Amino acid sequence: MTAVSRTVTIASSHGLHARPAKMFAEAAKNSGQSVTIAKGDGSPVNAASILGVISLGANSGDVVTLSVEGDGAEATLEQLTAMLETDTDAE
C-alpha cells in the first residue's frame, strides 16, 4: 500500500474554518483513502472529519502535514494540497 506525506502552508485568509474545512473534509472522505492532517508537532486527525479538521485551529500561514494511504494516494495528495494552497475566502 502506498503512503505519501507532504507539508502544506494554509493559504485561506481565515484559516481552516467551517466552509473550507467542510470542503476539505468532504474531498478527503470522497477519496476513499485514509487521509490524516496534523498541525505542527500535534497529533494527526482524520481529515475526513469536519470537526477534526476544525479542531486543529489551523490559521492562514500555518503549516500542516497531510498524509494519504492507499492506491492513487499521490493524486489525492495533489488534490488536497491544491485545496489548502487556495484562498477560498478570496473567491
Residue pairs with C-beta under 8 A, 6 or more apart in sequence:
1 69
1 70
1 71
2 69
2 70
2 71
2 72
2 73
2 74
3 67
3 68
3 69
3 73
4 67
4 68
4 73
4 74
4 77
5 65
5 66
5 67
5 68
5 77
6 65
6 66
6 77
6 81
7 63
7 64
7 65
7 66
8 63
8 64
8 65
8 66
8 81
8 84
8 85
9 61
9 62
9 63
9 64
9 84
9 85
10 16
10 58
10 59
10 60
10 61
10 62
10 63
10 64
10 84
11 60
11 84
11 85
11 86
11 87
12 20
12 60
12 84
12 86
12 87
12 88
12 89
13 60
13 87
13 89
13 90
14 20
14 59
14 60
14 89
15 57
15 58
15 59
15 60
15 62
16 24
16 53
16 54
16 56
16 58
16 59
16 84
17 54
18 50
18 54
19 88
20 83
20 88
20 89
21 50
21 53
21 54
22 50
23 83
23 88
24 47
24 53
24 80
24 83
24 84
25 47
25 48
25 49
25 50
25 52
25 53
27 79
27 80
27 83
28 35
28 37
28 47
28 48
28 76
28 80
29 48
31 68
31 70
31 72
31 76
31 79
31 80
32 70
33 68
33 69
33 70
33 71
33 72
33 73
33 76
34 68
34 69
34 70
35 46
35 47
35 48
35 66
35 67
35 68
35 69
35 76
35 80
36 44
36 45
36 46
36 47
36 66
36 67
37 44
37 45
37 47
37 52
37 53
37 56
37 64
37 65
37 66
37 67
38 44
38 45
38 56
38 64
38 65
38 67
39 56
39 57
39 58
39 62
39 63
39 64
40 62
40 63
42 56
44 65
44 67
45 52
45 53
45 55
45 56
46 52
47 53
47 66
47 80
56 64
58 64
60 87
64 84
66 77
66 80
66 81
66 84
68 74
68 76
68 77
68 80
70 76
